[in-house]
């Protein structure tokens, strides 16, 4: 799905299962025919899922976000 990336926040915390999470929270906007104006959303993604993609290069640009069957972000690429 195509989104415009409008914000990025770095995440780093210990989860309840003892594992350490490092990644980003991405803040995006998208067009939705049922919304006047733009719809906003946010997603979390681990560093390793970016496969070398620098999200900051796409700030205020369009990106493609692919999800798995459970609705979790799998891959992010430039649009």
C-alpha angles and dihedrals in degrees: 000000000000121000138164111240108225103163144017131197124185116233127203122161145129115257125220090258091059096254121127117237120208122174145089138288107222120205114204144172128212140178116256123181090217095054126073104227117355132330119229129213140161135214137187122224131180119238093243092056090063091066093208096320111142105219091196089067087063099048108135090008135102119271135181117230121195121198134200124233091275092055096253121138112261106168137009122196138165114270 
